[in-house]
């Protein structure tokens, strides 16, 4: 696949950047819809976004560079070049959540209500952004047979034919999984659950899919012999379980209660 969408005055505009931008737009539209359902002020979310999104980009890049520092120690100028990829989602998410937490504490608004509102949009942006990996011929899995790749549309087959071999379209697996999770989170939001339920479900469901899909990938960030994304995914699933237990602990005790 050609990673360049078009050129303007000699400057190449990459599909990777375009798809990230489209993901952000889709996330904001979705969040606006969620805010209407929840009766929240969307302008407040926009204010948080202005701080959290730049932090997410920096965090995603730093996270990637830390685990690939053997390369970047001798290529320091490449640290600032993100046009070809090299953004680790988990790093971006952690940075954005930290900024959002600080903002909500300062403004004295509910962090859980804010994260519940943005969770469906975030995972929709992830679903769209994964297609940037497709155009960069990255984030794919190991080799597969021609008969296996033949199960996919022709343009996927062509995109996954890299250096004379076919590869698992793991970007597609994750994109489809994320779309399914997004639909479920919107459904869950409409059920008006307790604060923190939606973001906990996001953490658990996204992590569950990533845990298995990451095992197929060939470009995982590694910590010794462990895939970092799988380790973080296990942590995400644990956070989900603990979070839901805390939110609904009265029901586990058999008391029953309404929404909080």
C-alpha positions, 0 to 999 in steps of 0.5 A: 500500500502507498502510505502517501495519500497526496502531496501539497507543494511537495509535502506528502500527506500521509494516510496515517495522519488523515485516518487519525484526524478522521478518528478524532472527528468521529470520536467528537461526533460520538461524544456529542451524541453521548452527552445529549443522552447523558444530559452533559455539557459537550463544551466541557468535554471540548475544553478537556480535549484541548489539553488531553489530545496533545498530551495523548500524542506526546504520551503515545510517542514517548511510550513507543520511543522508550521501548524502542530506545535501542534504535532511537539512542542513535537516531535522536532526530527520528524521535520527532518524526511520527509521519510513518507511525510509531504511536503506541495507543496505551501510552496516549491513553494513559497520558490523556487520562492523567490530564483529564483527571487533573482537569476534572479535579481542578474544575471539581467535576466528575472524572468518571462521568467524563470518561464514561461519556468519551469511552465510546468515541475513543474506541471508535477513533481506535477502530478508524485509526487502525486503518492507518496501520494498514496503509503503513503496512504495519501492525500485521501478524505472522505469515498466512497462506494464500487460501487463508488471505483469500477469505478477505476482500481483494484490497485487503489481500493486496495490502497484506502482500508484503515482501513476497508473503501474505500476513494476518490483517491484525489491524482489521481484527482489532478494528472490527472488535473495536467497532463491536465494543463501541456499539455495546458501549453506546447501548450500555450508556443508553441503559444509564448505568452507574458512573464508571460502568462504561469506562470500566467496560471499555477497559475490560472489553478492549483489553480482552480483544487486544490480549488475543490479537496482540499475540498474532502480531510481529511488531509488538513492543517487548519487555524482555520476553513479554509483549508489553501490550498483553501485559497492559491488557491483563492490567486493563481487565483486572482494573475492569473487574475491580472497578465493577466490583467497587461500583456494584459492591452493594449488589454483591452483598445482596443489598440492591440499589439504584443508580448513583 
